[in-house]
Amino acid sequence: MSVAVAGAVGVAFLVALALVPALVRFAIGRDLLDVPNARSSHEVPTPRLGGLAVIAGVWAAAPFFEGGLLLLVAATFAGLLGVLDDVVDLRFWMKAAGQAAVAFAFLFLVPSPMQVAAGSLWPLALLFGVVWIVAVVNAYNFMDGIDGIAGGTAILNALFLAALVGAAGVTGTGLPALAAAVAGFMMWNVSPARIFLGDSGSHFAGFFLGATALYTTPVGGPELGALLAFVVAAAVFTPFLFDTAYTLVRRARARKNVFSAHREHIYQRITPDPAKHRQVTNVYLGLSALSGLAALLAAGGTPLGLSIGGALILGCCLFMAFLPRIAREQDYR
């Protein structure tokens, strides 16, 4: 670990860790609490501004960065949009429009390898990148529903992506700093949580991580290298993306409003009460670790690595599809 990375990790962790108690007092004093309702997985009103500690932690580590400041700025704008939602509860289309605008501006200023490889078709690659970032941001937002699941997954995603993209380029030392800042926040978020990540944190982490996946080093052939590199990086997000996509398709088939709030995600269906939070979170962290391993195996672009990595990802998805049935059998047998 270089001095820059070590410094960024240490500063990000300590700042986030120290800032959370002040945010708890601030949120309680101004009634900025997540009050339980029929869709909630918690039972006690809980502060929801924890993401601000993560953002502050990464910014405190910025002097150690070797690149990635524009990404940090863009992710912060996404995080501030989340703060606004935490305070005034924006409509979904408003949040999605804001996320898309920030993603467009960032990708226009810092073209991804796919945009470069697309040549004259770069606008299509830019549009794809915007859709991808918005999808990851909202996957993180949807999945941030039980103690530790979003924060723990963000740490694993950041570490595996760091191994895939290295310390240079658009991300710099930002990924280790993000993982450390989230770890500092997590010290206060483990079940029973004293504060939630909130939309500020899920927007910030989702944007930072989703954008990073677009800048992995090309692997495979010279023409499909950038696309293949992205697919490999995207595999890191398999548990969150599969849960989100599977749930949306399931609700659409039932002719339900896919944009309305609900309690039908896979992780929610296997969490009958708050006592199960840690168990369910551990399952998702294990699946995230497996997905990260699959991405690393596929990163070389060899037929064997891609085959094994693909098989692991497929197995992860199949397991998740049957997870509610498995959990129900365990709960009621």
N, C-alpha and C positions, 0 to 999 in steps of 0.2 A: 504494500500500500504506500503510495507516494505521500510526501508531506502535505501537498495540497488536498488530497482526498482525506487524509487523517484529520487535518484541520477543519475541513468542511463538515465531516461527520461529527466531530466533537462539538463544534459550535452549534450546529443545527439541532443536535439532540438536547443540549443543555438549555438552549433558548426556548425550545418548544416545551420541555419539561417544566421550566420555571414559569412560563407564561400561563399555563393552563389554570392554576388556582385563581389568578386574577380574572381570567375570562369567566370562570364559574361564578365568582362574586358579582361581576358585571352583569352577566346574564340573569342571575337570580334577582338582582336589584332592579332590573328593568323588565322583568317578567318575560324574558326571551327563552321560553321553555317549550320543550316538546311534550305536550300534554297527551297522555294515553287516550286512544279511542278504539273503536271496534277493529281497526286495521293494524293497531300497534302491537309490537312484540314486547313492550316494556310496561311496567305497572305504576311507575312513579314519575311525575313531571321532572324532566332532566334538561339541563342547559344544552344548547345545540350549536355553540360557536367554536367548537374545538378546532375547526379547520383554520381559524385565524392563527392559532399557535403554530400549526404546520407551515403556513405561508410565511410567518415571521421567522421561523427557524431556517427555512431555505434561504430567505433573503439575507439573514445574518451570515450565512455561509457564502454568499455571493462573492466576497473578495477573494475567495480561494478558487473560484471557478476558472477553468481553462477554456471556456466557451459556453454557449448556451444561455447567455443573458437575454436574448430576444425571446427564447422559449419561456424563460422565467417570467418575463413581462407579460407575454400572452396568457400564460397559465394563471397569472395573478389577476388579469382582467376577468378571466372565467371564474376565478374564485370570488371576486368582488360581486359578480352577477349572482353567485350563490349566496353571498351575504345578504344581498337585497331580497332574495327569495326567502331566506331564513327570517327576515324581518317582516316582509309584507305579503308573502305567499303569492308569487307570480303564477300566471297561467302557464301551462306547458309550452304552448307555441311561442310565448314571449321568451322563455328560457332557451328554447331550441334556436330561435332566431338570433339571440345574442351570442350563443355558443358558435353558431355558424359564421357570424360576422367576424368574431375574433379568430376563428380557425382560418377563414379566408385571408384575412390580413396577414397572419403569420406565414401561411404557405405561399402567399404571393411574394412576400419579402425574402423568404428563405425556402426556395424550391426544393422539394424532396427528390431523391434519386429517381423515383418513378416519373416525376414531372420532367426531369432532364432526359430520361430515356424515351419518353413519349414523343419527343420532337414536336412536330406541328400539332399533335394531339394533346399538348400539355394542358389545355383547359379542362379536358375530360379527366386527366390525372389529378388536377387541382380539385375538381368537383368531388372526385372519389375521396381524396384526402379529407376534405371538409366533412363529408358524410361519415367517414370512418371516425374522426375525432369526436363528432357529436354523438355517435353511437357509443363510444367508450365512455364518454362523460356521463351519459344517461344510464349506462349499465352500472357504473359505480354509484350513481345516485339511487337507482332502484334497489341495488343490493345492500345499501347501507341501512340495514334494518334490525340487526341484532349485534350485540356487543362483540367488537373485535373483528368482525368479518371483513369489513372494508379496509380497515387499517392494516390488519395482518396480511391481507391479500396484496395491498399496495406495496408493502415492504418486500414481499416475495417477487412481485412483478418487477419492481425497481431493480432488485439484485440480479434477476435473470436477464433483464434487458441490458443491464450494465455489462454483463458477461458477453452479450451478443454485439453491442455497439462499441464497446471500449470507452476510453476516457476522452477521446478526441471528438471534434466535430460539433454538431449542433447541441448535443446534450452535455458535453464537458463533464465536470464532476457533479452535475446536478442530480443524477440518479442516486449516488450514495448519500448525498445531502438530503434528498427527499426521503429516502428510507430511514435515515437517522431522525429526521424531524418527526416522522410518523411514529417511530419507536418512542420518542419522548412523549408524544401525545398518548400513545397506547398505555403508558404507565398509569394513566388515569381512566382508561377506557375499558380495561378488562372487567369482566362480569363480577359484581354488578357495576356498571359504568357510572361514573360521576359526571361525565360530560360526553356528548356525542360529537362526531366529526361534523355533522351538519352539511348542508348544501355547499357551504364555502369550501369545506375540505374535499368533498367528493368531486366537485367541479374542478378544483385546483389539481388534485392528484390525477383524476381521470384525463384531464387535458394534457398534463405534463407527460404522463405515461403513454397515452394514445398517440400523441404527436411523435414521441420518441420512436415508436415502432415504425414510423414511415422513413426513418433515417438509418436503418441498419445497413451494414456493408453488403453489397450485392454478392450473391453466391450463384453457383450453377453456370449456365451458358451466358455469353455476353449480351444476348438480346432479352432473355427472360430473367436475368440475374436480379434486377431490382425488384421485380414482382415476386420472385421466389423468396428473396430476402425478407420482404414484407410479410409474406404468408407465414414464414418461419417465426418471425417476431410476433405476429398476431396470435400464434398458437399459445403464447404465454397467457393470454386472457381467456382461454377456453372456458373455465368454470363460470365466470361472470357473463360472458357473451352467450354461452349455451343456455344458462338459466333464463336470461332475459329473452332471447329469441324463442325458446321453447314455450315460455309463458305467454308471450304475445301471440304466437301462432295458436296456442291452445285457447286463449280467450277469443281470438278472431273466429275460430271454428265454432265457438259457442255463441257467436254473434254478440259479444260483449264489447263495450267501448275499451279499446286497447290503451287509451290515453288516460282513463280515469283511475283514481287510486284504488288499490285492491290489496288482497292478502293471499295471492295465488302463486307467488314465486315458489320454486322448489324448496328453497331454504325455509320459507315461511310455512309450507305445508308439513315439514318435518320438525317444526319447533312448536310443540303444543303448549309449552309454558316457558317462562324465563329461565327455569332451572336447566333447560336443554341448550341454552345459548352456547355455552362453552363447547359442548359436544359437537353441535352442528358447525360452529366456527372451525373446530379442529378438522372436521371432515373436509370443509372447503379449502382450508389451508393445505391439507394433504393433496387434494386434487390440483391446487395451484402449483405445488411443488412438482407433482408428476407432469403437469403441462410444461413447466419450465424445463424440466429434464428432457422432455420430448423435443422441445425447441432446440436445446443445445445439441442433442443427437443429430438433428436434421440440419444444423447450421452449416455443416461442411458441404452440403449439396450432393453428397454421394448417394447412390441408389439405396445402399443398405441403411444409411443413417436416415434418409427420408422415409424409407419403408417402416423402420422401427418407430420413428417419431410419429408417423401418421397412424400406426396401429395403436400407439399409446393414447393419442388424442381421440381416436374413434372409441377406444375402450372407456375413456373418461366420459365421453358423451353418453354412451349406452348406459353406463353405471348411473349417471345422473338422471336419465330418463326413468329408470326403475327405482330410484332412491325413495320416492314417497311410498311406494308399495313395500319396499324392504323395511323402511322405518315403521310403517304401520304394523307390519307383522311382529316387529320387535317390541312395539309399545303395548300390543294388545294380546299377545299370545298367552 
